[in-house]
Amino acid sequence: MTQSQFKGKIAVVTGAASGLGLAIAARLAADGAKVVVSDINASAGKEVAARLGGTFVHADMGRRADCRALIDQALAAYGTVHILVNNAGFQHVETIEAFPEDQWDKMQAVMLTAPFLLTKYAWPAMKAQRWGRIVNIGSIHGLTANAICPAYVRTPLVDKQIADQARTRGIPPEEVIEKIMLEPAAIKRLIEPAEVADFAAYLCGESAGVITGAALTMDLGWTAR
């Protein structure tokens, strides 16, 4: 790594007034990036931005309007966004039963909705310049249950997607499957629902008792490209 590897790059870092966000923002700035520091702590955020030679945007990631405003202000200040680090977090609770139910919607807004919206708003600039990096910061506490991550499965939902794509693109459904859905896959076929069901049944059984907090892909070789 060099002090100029991100020269000319614009980075937006949420939750950057302290902790991990501050460390990431400082590192990107040290490597040459102009950093847009975002946080709900205005006084600390302004100090960090001034110290790093960047810009501060006061934003609450639990508010959709603030997500929009953050990217809009970054674009207004610098013209584009190259790097987005979704780091803003939520107060940790040790166990699920201890988590206050009335805080669930707020947590979802900060941890799930905000990264989606910020990515959506920053994406056009990244696409136009054909360069972009998006990093989502999670935690080990997000790995509390197994998740099956399949590629396209032959379901009514996917059938509808195929029909919609065929109509929109003016191509036969078979071509949608072959040239769009299966293009990234090494194994050129859709996954059958029974295959996912078999895997789910295995994970529910005694033999899988040692498998915890794993994201398990059924990707037809998609990630092996």
trRosetta pair geometry for C-beta under 8 A, 3 or more apart (Angstrom, degrees):
i j d omega theta_ij theta_ji phi_ij phi_ji
1 5 5.9 -85 -155 -4 67 149
1 31 6.2 -64 179 -110 109 121
2 5 4.9 126 55 -41 81 92
2 31 7.1 98 86 -143 44 82
2 32 8.0 18 107 -22 78 126
3 30 6.4 -81 -128 160 80 67
3 31 6.1 -141 -142 -125 32 38
3 32 6.0 113 151 -50 55 93
4 7 4.3 -10 -164 -28 78 125
4 31 7.4 -97 6 180 7 57
4 32 4.7 86 -132 -71 36 147
5 31 5.0 -37 51 -178 95 109
5 32 6.2 165 49 25 44 127
6 9 4.2 -80 -173 42 81 129
6 11 7.1 0 178 -37 142 122
6 28 6.0 -47 71 -166 171 74
6 31 4.5 69 15 115 110 99
6 32 4.3 164 70 72 67 92
6 33 3.8 -33 132 -53 131 89
6 82 7.8 167 -157 95 94 141
6 83 7.4 -23 -143 -20 128 144
7 32 3.7 -65 -65 175 63 139
7 33 7.8 -115 -76 -68 21 41
8 32 7.4 -5 9 147 54 114
9 28 8.0 -102 97 -176 117 104
9 32 7.0 78 31 106 96 93
9 33 4.6 -49 84 -112 96 91
9 34 7.3 -177 90 26 46 72
9 82 4.2 -94 -156 65 88 155
9 83 6.0 52 160 -11 119 110
10 33 6.8 140 -111 -168 14 92
10 34 5.2 -25 -109 70 68 100
10 36 6.9 36 178 -18 93 105
10 74 6.6 136 157 178 127 105
10 78 4.5 138 -106 128 146 155
10 79 7.8 169 -27 59 155 68
10 80 5.9 147 32 89 135 71
10 81 5.3 -98 99 -119 112 42
10 82 5.2 123 49 10 64 91
10 83 7.1 -172 96 29 43 78
11 25 7.4 175 109 -125 123 65
11 28 4.7 -55 45 159 170 152
11 33 4.4 33 -5 161 118 145
11 34 7.1 163 23 79 74 46
11 35 4.9 -26 73 -109 101 70
11 36 6.9 -163 95 23 47 74
11 81 7.7 93 -113 -159 19 78
11 82 6.6 -49 -71 69 60 88
11 83 3.8 -17 -112 71 85 116
11 84 7.6 -175 -157 -72 61 27
11 85 6.8 22 -179 -4 104 105
12 35 7.8 144 -95 -162 22 60
12 36 4.5 -18 -107 64 70 116
12 38 6.6 25 -173 -11 88 122
12 70 6.8 106 -161 153 133 108
12 71 7.0 -27 -89 -98 169 66
12 74 5.3 -43 -81 -95 119 158
12 81 5.6 -17 -14 -141 115 124
12 83 7.0 180 26 94 59 63
12 84 5.1 -4 62 -114 103 69
12 85 7.1 -172 93 29 56 67
12 118 7.2 -154 110 -171 139 123
12 122 6.9 -138 29 -92 140 139
13 16 4.1 89 108 -76 107 131
13 21 5.5 147 154 -165 109 89
13 24 5.6 173 -136 99 139 111
13 25 4.4 -148 58 -78 157 94
13 28 7.0 175 -47 24 132 145
13 35 6.0 -12 9 -164 114 109
13 36 7.1 160 22 77 63 61
13 37 6.3 -17 65 -113 97 52
13 38 6.7 -178 88 28 47 84
13 85 4.5 1 -114 60 77 116
13 87 6.0 7 -172 16 82 127
14 21 6.6 -90 100 -126 39 135
14 38 4.7 -34 -111 79 61 117
14 39 7.4 142 -170 -76 52 54
14 59 7.4 -76 -126 83 98 121
14 61 5.8 71 -172 -72 141 132
14 70 7.5 14 -90 -166 101 162
14 85 6.9 -157 22 96 70 69
14 86 5.9 9 33 -136 125 44
14 87 5.3 174 73 47 72 72
14 88 3.9 -59 137 -27 113 103
14 114 7.2 140 -159 149 173 131
14 118 7.2 -104 -39 -79 134 166
15 18 7.9 -68 169 53 74 67
15 19 7.3 -37 152 66 103 113
15 20 7.5 18 117 72 117 87
15 21 3.9 -173 106 -50 76 152
15 38 7.3 -2 -12 92 34 80
15 39 5.9 89 -124 -106 25 84
15 61 7.5 -37 -47 -15 91 140
15 87 4.5 -127 58 103 113 89
15 88 3.5 163 -39 -94 108 54
15 89 5.9 71 -119 4 164 72
16 21 3.9 -123 -93 151 44 109
16 22 5.8 121 -178 -76 57 47
16 24 7.1 -98 -117 68 94 94
16 25 4.2 78 -158 -42 122 142
16 35 7.3 -170 -177 162 160 123
16 37 4.4 -129 91 -145 130 78
16 38 6.1 80 17 46 107 51
16 39 5.7 -123 49 -49 60 106
16 45 6.9 84 78 -126 81 88
16 48 6.3 -174 129 120 90 152
16 87 6.9 90 -68 63 71 133
17 21 6.9 20 23 91 42 125
17 22 6.4 -28 123 -70 16 103
17 37 6.8 101 -71 170 63 114
17 39 3.6 2 -19 -58 113 178
17 41 4.5 -154 95 67 167 113
17 44 3.9 89 -180 109 119 109
17 45 4.2 -67 -86 -72 113 70
17 47 8.0 77 -148 52 90 89
17 48 5.5 -163 -127 -2 53 142
18 21 6.9 47 64 56 38 99
18 22 5.1 -14 -137 -25 13 130
18 39 7.6 99 7 -132 76 151
18 41 7.1 23 -10 45 111 152
18 44 6.1 -11 -46 156 99 149
19 22 5.9 115 51 17 34 101
19 23 7.2 -67 138 -4 37 99
20 23 5.6 -55 -149 35 34 112
20 24 6.3 31 155 -17 68 105
20 87 6.0 -154 104 -167 104 126
20 137 6.5 153 127 -168 139 157
21 24 5.8 -56 -147 37 31 108
21 25 6.1 30 156 -18 66 108
21 39 7.2 146 109 -83 151 108
21 85 7.5 156 -130 114 77 121
21 87 4.2 156 -90 107 93 142
21 88 7.1 37 -77 -72 144 51
21 137 8.0 -139 -76 24 76 161
22 25 5.7 -56 -143 39 29 110
22 26 6.1 29 158 -19 65 108
22 48 6.0 -112 -123 -126 97 140
23 26 5.8 -56 -146 37 27 110
23 27 6.3 27 156 -19 63 108
24 27 5.8 -56 -147 36 30 110
24 28 6.3 27 157 -16 65 107
24 85 5.5 -164 142 158 146 167
24 87 6.3 -176 32 -67 149 155
24 137 7.9 -120 -43 -62 155 139
25 28 6.0 -57 -147 38 29 108
25 29 6.2 27 155 -17 64 109
25 35 4.8 114 -159 -178 89 154
25 37 5.7 56 -146 -100 155 92
25 48 6.7 55 100 161 147 124
25 52 6.2 -66 145 -87 102 170
25 54 7.4 -94 -176 11 112 160
25 85 7.9 -149 -68 56 69 142
26 29 5.7 -57 -147 40 30 111
26 30 6.2 32 154 -22 65 107
26 48 8.0 -93 -64 -162 89 101
26 52 6.2 -126 -104 -97 58 119
27 30 5.6 -53 -146 35 30 113
27 31 6.4 20 155 -10 63 109
28 31 5.8 -63 -149 44 31 105
28 33 4.2 -34 159 44 93 136
28 35 5.6 116 91 -82 116 116
28 83 6.7 -161 -140 94 142 157
28 85 7.8 -147 -40 -18 147 140
29 32 7.7 171 -175 32 29 10
29 33 5.9 -86 -86 67 38 78
29 34 7.7 52 -114 -117 79 20
29 35 4.9 -67 -67 -10 98 126
29 52 4.1 -107 -96 -165 170 106
29 53 6.6 141 -159 48 122 92
29 54 6.4 -98 -97 -41 123 116
33 82 7.6 -136 -131 66 112 123
33 83 6.6 -38 -135 29 150 138
34 53 7.3 -89 -124 115 72 90
34 54 5.7 141 -177 -114 63 82
34 55 7.6 35 164 -1 100 95
34 78 6.2 167 96 -107 140 141
35 49 7.4 -145 96 -123 92 70
35 52 5.4 -28 49 131 125 139
35 54 3.9 -61 70 -93 71 154
35 55 7.7 -167 99 33 48 63
36 49 7.9 6 -151 -119 33 115
36 54 6.1 -153 -75 173 26 117
36 55 5.1 -20 -115 69 71 98
36 56 7.8 148 -167 -101 58 17
36 57 5.9 13 177 0 103 116
36 70 7.5 130 140 -178 131 86
36 73 7.5 144 -151 102 134 95
36 74 4.5 -55 -62 -105 168 105
36 77 7.1 140 -95 59 114 143
36 78 7.5 -119 -54 -1 114 133
36 81 7.8 -55 14 -113 137 102
37 45 5.3 171 129 -165 112 84
37 48 5.1 168 -148 98 162 112
37 49 4.2 -139 31 -74 130 92
37 52 6.9 123 -49 45 126 136
37 54 5.5 115 -17 96 95 132
37 55 7.0 -178 24 86 75 42
37 56 4.9 -31 73 -104 101 68
37 57 7.3 163 81 23 49 67
38 45 7.1 -3 -167 -145 14 136
38 56 7.6 144 -87 -161 37 56
38 57 4.9 -23 -100 71 87 94
38 58 7.7 150 -148 -112 66 10
38 59 4.8 -20 -164 38 112 118
38 61 7.9 97 134 -61 124 98
38 70 5.3 21 -109 -136 146 127
38 88 7.4 -58 105 -58 104 121
39 42 7.5 -172 90 -71 90 31
39 44 6.7 -62 102 85 153 99
39 45 3.9 -169 48 -80 114 122
39 48 7.8 72 1 36 141 139
39 56 7.7 -49 31 -154 91 98
39 58 7.3 -45 74 -123 55 53
39 59 7.5 85 35 49 12 71
39 88 7.6 172 -112 -101 58 103
40 58 7.1 70 -130 -165 34 77
40 59 7.1 -84 -76 86 62 37
40 60 5.1 57 -98 -94 111 74
40 61 7.9 -97 -46 3 104 76
41 44 4.3 5 127 38 122 112
41 45 5.5 145 87 -25 70 94
42 45 5.7 -62 -138 41 25 112
42 46 6.1 25 165 -21 65 106
42 56 7.6 104 -152 152 62 134
42 58 4.8 -4 -97 -101 97 123
43 46 6.2 -54 -149 32 25 108
43 47 6.7 23 153 -16 60 108
44 47 5.7 -58 -152 36 34 112
44 48 6.3 33 154 -19 68 106
45 48 5.8 -54 -147 36 31 110
45 49 6.3 30 157 -18 66 107
45 56 4.7 123 137 -148 96 121
45 58 6.6 148 73 -89 152 68
46 49 5.8 -55 -146 38 30 111
46 50 6.3 30 156 -18 65 107
46 56 4.7 -103 -95 14 53 169
47 50 5.9 -57 -148 37 28 109
47 51 6.2 26 155 -18 64 110
48 51 5.7 -59 -148 38 29 110
48 52 6.1 10 160 -5 67 113
48 54 8.0 -19 124 52 76 115
48 56 7.3 114 66 -90 83 111
49 52 6.1 -67 -142 47 26 99
49 54 4.7 -101 -150 80 75 86
49 55 5.7 -39 -163 130 130 7
49 56 3.7 -130 -11 -51 155 89
50 53 7.7 32 -177 -70 28 31
50 56 7.8 -28 -31 -26 72 118
55 73 7.6 -160 138 141 134 105
55 74 7.5 162 78 -108 134 63
55 77 5.2 -2 -66 -174 172 168
55 78 7.8 -147 5 -36 142 108
57 69 7.3 177 -177 124 122 90
57 70 5.1 132 121 -126 146 72
57 73 5.0 146 -108 82 130 145
57 74 7.0 -71 -30 -53 150 80
59 63 7.6 -140 -173 59 72 103
59 66 4.1 143 -155 173 84 109
59 67 7.1 115 -178 -73 130 35
59 69 6.5 -177 -104 79 110 103
59 70 4.6 1 -77 -71 164 112
60 63 4.6 60 84 9 102 109
60 66 4.9 138 51 2 63 171
61 66 6.8 -113 -80 97 28 123
61 67 6.5 71 -137 -77 60 92
61 88 4.3 142 -8 98 155 158
61 109 7.1 152 127 131 69 84
61 110 4.7 84 101 -132 108 72
61 114 3.9 23 -177 -116 100 160
62 66 7.9 35 57 42 47 134
62 106 5.2 -7 -133 -154 136 78
62 109 4.3 73 -143 106 65 130
62 110 5.0 -29 -72 -61 79 88
62 114 7.3 -54 -69 -54 29 124
63 66 4.1 76 80 4 104 110
63 67 7.2 -172 95 -12 56 80
63 109 7.6 48 -44 165 26 135
64 67 5.5 -50 -155 28 39 114
64 68 6.7 36 151 -15 68 103
64 109 7.8 -97 -52 -153 74 107
64 113 7.1 -65 -86 147 89 126
64 117 6.2 -169 -140 -105 78 166
65 68 5.7 -54 -154 38 36 111
65 69 6.1 34 151 -19 68 109
66 69 5.4 -53 -141 40 34 112
66 70 6.2 45 156 -30 66 100
67 70 5.9 -49 -152 24 28 114
67 71 7.2 15 157 -5 60 102
67 113 7.8 -120 -43 129 159 87
67 114 5.3 -161 -92 -136 126 73
67 117 4.2 53 139 106 152 132
67 118 5.5 -112 -162 -62 101 77
67 121 6.9 163 143 -2 89 143
68 71 6.5 -66 -158 41 31 100
68 72 6.0 28 152 -18 68 115
68 117 7.1 -71 -57 166 68 121
68 121 6.1 177 -119 -94 55 149
69 72 5.4 -58 -141 42 32 114
69 73 6.0 30 161 -19 69 107
70 73 6.2 -60 -149 36 23 105
70 74 6.5 23 153 -18 61 107
70 118 6.8 -28 82 -111 128 103
71 74 5.5 -53 -147 36 35 113
71 75 6.2 33 155 -17 67 106
71 81 6.7 -63 -143 -30 86 152
71 118 6.2 164 -54 -142 117 67
71 121 3.9 150 51 125 166 128
71 122 5.4 -132 -127 -65 126 75
72 75 5.8 -58 -149 39 29 109
72 76 6.2 29 153 -20 65 108
72 121 7.6 -69 -43 -178 69 133
73 76 5.4 -51 -141 37 34 113
73 77 6.1 30 159 -18 66 108
74 77 6.0 -59 -146 39 27 107
74 78 6.1 -32 174 31 65 109
74 81 5.4 45 128 -78 133 110
74 122 7.9 -7 78 -102 142 99
75 78 7.0 -83 -128 59 20 71
75 79 6.5 19 -166 -154 58 9
75 80 6.7 43 -123 -82 74 19
75 81 6.7 -62 -72 -28 77 96
75 125 6.5 -151 -104 -68 109 144
78 81 7.5 100 79 -74 122 56
80 125 4.5 162 -147 -175 75 123
80 128 7.8 -127 -121 72 116 114
80 129 6.0 58 -157 -31 149 143
81 84 6.3 44 156 -61 127 94
81 122 4.6 -74 82 -143 142 105
81 125 5.1 94 36 84 77 144
81 126 6.7 -48 88 -54 82 87
81 132 7.5 47 109 -125 78 106
82 126 7.0 119 -130 -104 35 85
82 129 7.3 -67 -98 86 82 147
82 131 6.2 -13 -139 115 96 99
82 132 6.0 -153 -162 -112 46 57
82 133 6.9 25 147 22 74 86
83 132 7.3 173 -80 -160 37 59
83 133 4.8 -6 -115 64 79 101
83 134 7.8 174 -159 -79 48 37
83 135 7.7 1 -172 6 91 102
84 118 5.9 164 -167 140 137 112
84 119 6.5 175 95 -91 156 62
84 122 5.0 160 -57 52 140 173
84 132 7.6 9 5 -176 96 103
84 133 7.4 -177 31 94 60 57
84 134 4.9 -4 65 -115 102 76
84 135 7.3 179 94 29 56 62
85 134 8.0 175 -81 -158 35 44
85 135 4.8 -9 -116 66 75 104
85 137 6.9 39 177 -25 89 108
86 114 6.9 152 -147 112 112 94
86 115 3.8 54 -152 -107 163 99
86 118 6.2 160 -89 62 105 141
86 119 7.6 -40 -48 -47 133 95
86 134 7.4 23 -8 -175 104 88
86 135 7.1 -167 27 93 70 52
86 136 4.7 -10 62 -115 116 68
86 137 6.4 -161 93 20 62 75
87 137 4.4 37 -115 23 68 139
88 110 5.9 -113 121 -171 108 98
88 114 6.6 -44 64 112 128 156
89 92 8.0 -8 155 -51 125 81
89 110 7.2 72 175 142 15 125
89 111 7.2 38 -139 -90 49 94
89 137 7.4 -69 -67 102 102 112
89 139 7.8 62 -129 -33 129 125
90 103 7.9 138 -176 161 125 115
90 106 7.4 140 -127 119 124 89
90 107 4.7 75 -151 -124 170 84
90 110 5.1 135 -65 81 104 140
90 111 5.7 -62 -9 -47 123 112
92 139 7.7 -83 -100 109 116 172
92 141 6.8 158 -138 -16 104 165
93 96 7.8 105 105 -96 115 25
93 98 5.1 -166 177 97 112 101
93 99 4.5 148 80 -88 158 76
93 100 7.8 -169 -85 1 153 69
94 98 6.0 27 56 45 80 148
95 98 4.6 87 63 6 85 106
95 99 7.5 -134 99 -24 49 81
96 99 5.6 -39 -157 5 41 118
96 144 7.6 145 -50 151 120 164
99 103 6.8 -120 175 66 83 114
99 104 7.3 84 140 -77 118 83
100 103 4.4 75 79 2 99 110
100 104 7.9 -140 101 -32 59 72
101 104 5.7 -22 -165 -17 47 117
102 105 8.0 -41 -178 21 42 97
103 106 5.3 -62 -163 46 60 114
103 107 5.8 62 142 -27 85 104
104 107 5.8 -58 -149 36 29 110
104 108 6.3 28 156 -18 66 107
105 108 5.7 -54 -148 37 32 112
105 109 6.4 37 152 -23 64 105
106 109 5.6 -53 -151 32 32 115
106 110 6.5 22 156 -12 66 107
107 110 6.0 -60 -147 41 31 104
107 111 5.6 -2 169 7 70 120
108 111 6.5 -67 -124 52 21 91
108 112 5.0 -33 -166 35 64 121
108 113 6.3 62 138 -16 74 102
109 112 7.4 -30 -69 53 7 78
109 113 4.8 -34 -137 41 46 128
109 114 6.4 66 154 -33 59 94
110 113 7.7 30 -7 48 15 87
110 114 5.6 -3 -149 0 31 135
111 114 7.3 62 -4 35 10 104
111 115 7.4 -13 168 -5 33 114
112 115 6.7 -68 -156 36 20 102
112 116 6.6 14 156 -13 59 113
113 116 5.7 -64 -154 40 33 112
113 117 6.1 25 157 -16 71 110
114 117 5.9 -57 -141 39 30 106
114 118 6.0 26 163 -16 67 109
115 118 5.9 -55 -138 40 28 108
115 119 6.1 31 160 -19 63 109
115 136 5.4 46 -146 -114 149 112
116 119 5.9 -62 -152 37 25 110
116 120 6.3 27 153 -21 64 109
117 120 5.5 -54 -147 36 32 115
117 121 6.2 24 158 -14 67 108
118 121 5.9 -58 -144 41 30 106
118 122 6.0 18 161 -10 67 113
119 122 6.1 -63 -138 44 26 101
119 123 6.0 45 159 -49 63 103
119 134 5.7 47 -113 -136 103 151
120 123 5.9 -42 -148 6 23 121
121 124 7.8 -52 -180 16 32 98
122 125 6.0 -64 -171 42 56 109
122 126 6.0 49 141 -19 84 112
122 132 7.3 145 138 -150 106 135
122 134 7.5 147 85 -90 134 109
123 126 5.6 -63 -144 42 35 110
123 127 5.8 34 161 -21 72 108
123 132 7.5 126 -125 136 48 175
124 127 5.7 -57 -143 38 29 111
124 128 6.2 30 159 -22 65 107
125 128 5.8 -54 -146 34 29 111
125 129 6.5 6 162 1 64 109
125 132 7.6 119 97 -88 76 126
126 129 6.4 -70 -147 48 27 94
126 131 6.7 -114 -157 87 72 38
126 132 2.8 15 -149 -62 124 148
126 134 7.9 -42 -80 -44 170 100
127 130 7.2 23 -175 -76 33 46
127 132 7.4 -28 -44 -7 44 139
129 132 7.3 113 70 -50 101 88
138 142 4.5 -47 174 7 122 152
139 142 5.6 121 62 -9 62 94
140 143 5.8 -56 -167 31 51 110
141 144 6.6 3 -178 -44 52 110
143 212 7.8 94 148 132 89 74
143 213 3.3 70 155 -176 87 116
143 214 7.5 51 -161 -61 105 29
143 215 7.9 -88 -117 -27 93 88
144 212 7.9 -33 -166 172 32 96
144 213 5.7 13 -68 -94 11 99
145 212 7.9 -60 -116 -163 24 69
145 213 6.7 47 18 -92 15 52
146 203 5.3 -146 99 -164 159 136
146 208 7.8 -9 -52 158 164 129
146 211 6.1 46 -88 129 132 101
146 212 6.8 -103 -53 -137 88 29
146 213 6.9 -65 -71 -31 53 10
146 214 5.3 0 -121 53 83 77
146 215 7.9 170 -161 -79 53 30
146 216 6.5 5 -170 -3 101 114
147 214 7.4 -149 35 99 66 46
147 215 4.9 -11 66 -113 107 69
147 216 6.9 171 84 23 51 71
148 196 6.3 122 146 -155 149 94
148 199 5.9 120 -119 112 135 127
148 200 6.3 -72 -27 -77 152 83
148 203 7.3 -139 -57 -11 107 155
148 216 5.6 -32 -110 72 56 98
148 218 6.5 8 -176 -4 96 114
149 215 5.6 31 -21 178 130 91
149 216 6.5 166 20 78 83 41
149 217 4.9 -38 77 -101 105 61
149 218 7.0 166 82 21 50 68
149 219 7.3 -1 111 -63 92 99
150 153 5.3 38 123 -50 143 111
150 191 5.4 -115 -171 61 123 163
150 196 5.5 -49 -58 -95 150 120
150 217 7.6 136 -92 -165 31 51
150 218 4.2 -17 -107 67 78 108
150 219 7.2 -174 -154 -75 37 50
151 185 6.1 89 -174 -88 168 124
151 191 6.1 131 66 -16 83 121
151 218 6.7 -120 10 105 75 68
151 219 4.8 102 -41 -140 107 50
151 220 5.1 -70 32 16 151 107
151 222 5.3 152 -86 -32 129 140
152 158 5.4 118 -167 -136 93 139
152 181 4.9 6 -24 -175 164 119
152 182 7.4 -92 40 -68 133 69
152 190 5.4 -73 110 -128 98 87
152 191 6.7 156 90 19 47 89
153 158 6.1 -179 74 -23 53 146
153 190 6.5 107 -150 174 20 96
153 191 4.5 -49 -103 78 70 100
153 192 7.3 39 -157 157 82 3
153 193 5.9 90 171 -80 119 62
153 196 6.0 -16 -114 -25 143 139
154 158 6.3 -109 -123 70 25 136
154 159 7.5 54 -166 -55 63 91
154 190 4.3 101 -55 123 91 137
154 191 6.9 -160 -3 79 77 44
154 192 5.7 -16 35 -109 116 50
154 193 6.6 -99 70 -26 76 81
155 158 4.9 94 51 11 74 98
155 159 6.9 -128 99 -6 39 89
155 193 6.0 99 -81 -74 89 113
156 159 5.3 -51 -143 35 34 118
156 160 6.5 37 156 -21 65 101
157 160 5.9 -55 -157 32 29 110
157 161 6.7 30 146 -18 63 104
158 161 5.3 -49 -149 34 40 115
158 162 6.4 45 150 -23 68 100
158 181 7.9 82 -167 -130 111 150
158 190 7.1 141 130 -144 154 134
159 162 5.6 -50 -151 32 32 114
159 163 6.5 30 152 -16 64 105
160 163 5.7 -53 -147 38 34 110
160 164 6.2 35 154 -20 67 106
161 164 5.7 -55 -145 38 30 111
161 165 6.2 29 157 -17 66 107
162 165 6.0 -58 -148 38 27 108
162 166 6.2 29 154 -21 64 108
162 173 5.0 61 153 -152 110 98
162 176 5.0 146 -151 96 75 138
162 177 6.2 6 -125 -60 124 86
162 181 7.3 -39 -94 -32 91 143
163 166 5.7 -54 -146 35 30 113
163 167 6.4 27 156 -17 64 107
163 173 6.3 -16 -86 -98 54 118
164 167 5.9 -58 -149 38 29 109
164 168 6.1 24 156 -16 66 111
165 168 5.8 -57 -140 41 30 108
165 169 5.8 4 168 2 68 116
165 171 7.9 -33 133 57 83 100
165 176 4.5 122 98 -136 123 133
165 180 6.3 -146 171 76 151 165
166 169 6.5 -68 -135 51 20 93
166 170 7.8 106 170 -68 51 4
166 171 5.8 -109 -138 77 65 62
166 172 6.3 -21 -140 170 119 16
166 173 4.6 -47 -66 -77 149 61
166 175 7.5 115 -112 58 90 90
166 176 5.0 -90 -66 -33 81 135
167 170 7.6 20 -177 -70 24 44
169 176 7.1 146 45 -90 136 97
169 180 8.0 -173 -18 -54 166 145
171 175 4.4 -92 156 82 118 135
171 176 6.3 147 91 -53 109 77
171 179 7.8 -57 143 49 159 133
172 175 4.8 96 62 3 80 102
172 176 7.4 -136 102 -7 46 84
173 176 5.4 -48 -153 28 41 116
173 177 6.7 39 152 -17 68 101
174 177 5.8 -53 -155 35 35 111
174 178 6.2 22 154 -11 68 112
175 178 5.7 -57 -137 45 34 105
175 179 5.4 -6 177 13 73 118
175 180 7.8 64 133 -4 64 96
176 179 7.1 -65 -117 51 14 84
176 180 5.1 -34 -163 33 56 125
176 181 6.4 49 143 -11 72 104
177 180 7.4 -13 -53 51 6 82
177 181 5.2 -39 -139 45 43 123
177 182 5.9 31 160 -7 65 112
177 190 6.9 -64 -149 -48 117 108
178 181 7.8 39 1 49 14 83
178 182 5.8 -40 -133 51 29 119
178 183 7.7 72 142 -62 44 73
178 188 7.2 30 -131 -169 72 116
179 182 7.8 21 -14 56 14 81
179 183 5.8 31 -178 -67 35 112
180 183 6.0 -21 -126 -9 10 117
181 185 8.0 -3 134 -2 63 122
181 190 7.5 4 130 -88 137 91
182 185 4.9 -66 -157 40 65 117
182 188 4.9 82 166 -143 137 70
182 189 7.1 62 -115 -29 138 13
182 190 7.6 -93 -73 -62 111 61
182 220 7.5 -65 -136 121 84 153
184 222 5.1 48 120 -141 106 85
184 225 6.0 -71 -168 -48 81 148
185 188 6.3 147 93 -89 106 46
185 219 7.1 -161 -116 154 93 68
185 220 4.0 6 -156 108 124 119
185 221 5.7 100 -170 65 63 84
185 222 5.0 -35 -95 -75 69 78
186 220 6.4 -175 50 144 66 69
186 221 2.7 -56 31 111 113 151
186 222 7.5 -135 0 -54 77 31
186 224 5.9 -24 -24 69 138 117
186 225 7.3 -168 -53 -74 93 71
187 220 4.0 -122 58 -163 100 87
187 221 5.2 124 -7 9 83 114
188 220 7.8 127 -60 172 19 130
189 220 7.0 -164 58 -128 65 136
191 195 5.5 -114 -174 65 90 133
191 196 6.4 79 143 -43 125 99
191 218 5.9 83 -119 134 154 117
191 220 6.7 -133 -58 -48 95 111
192 195 4.8 100 64 -6 81 102
192 196 7.8 -157 96 0 48 81
193 196 5.8 -58 -157 38 42 107
193 197 6.1 42 148 -22 72 108
194 197 5.2 -53 -143 39 36 117
194 198 6.3 45 154 -25 67 99
195 198 5.8 -46 -150 29 31 113
195 199 6.8 29 151 -15 61 104
195 218 7.0 152 128 -169 112 145
196 199 5.7 -55 -153 37 35 111
196 200 6.2 37 149 -20 68 106
196 218 6.4 -159 -95 49 81 166
197 200 5.6 -52 -145 37 32 112
197 201 6.3 35 154 -22 65 104
198 201 5.7 -54 -149 34 29 112
198 202 6.6 33 151 -21 63 103
199 202 5.6 -51 -153 32 33 114
199 203 6.6 30 151 -16 65 105
199 216 7.3 -168 174 115 129 135
199 218 6.4 -127 -27 -66 167 135
200 203 5.8 -57 -150 38 33 109
200 204 6.3 29 153 -17 66 109
201 204 5.7 -59 -148 39 32 110
201 205 6.4 37 153 -32 64 108
202 205 5.7 -59 -152 25 31 116
202 207 6.6 -55 -164 73 79 115
202 208 5.6 105 145 -43 72 130
203 208 4.7 -122 -129 130 37 169
203 211 6.5 -89 -129 85 82 132
203 216 7.6 -160 -80 22 133 154
204 208 7.2 48 23 51 19 131
205 208 5.7 89 64 14 72 97
206 209 5.7 -14 -167 -32 47 115
208 211 4.6 -47 -172 31 85 117
211 214 5.5 -59 -178 12 93 137
211 216 7.9 21 178 -59 135 132
217 222 7.7 -128 179 52 129 105
217 223 6.2 -16 174 2 171 137
219 222 3.8 -101 168 29 108 105
219 223 5.3 45 104 -3 164 93
219 224 7.9 151 97 -5 120 85
221 224 4.7 -60 -162 39 72 121
221 225 7.5 103 146 -52 81 69
222 225 6.8 -32 177 -20 37 107
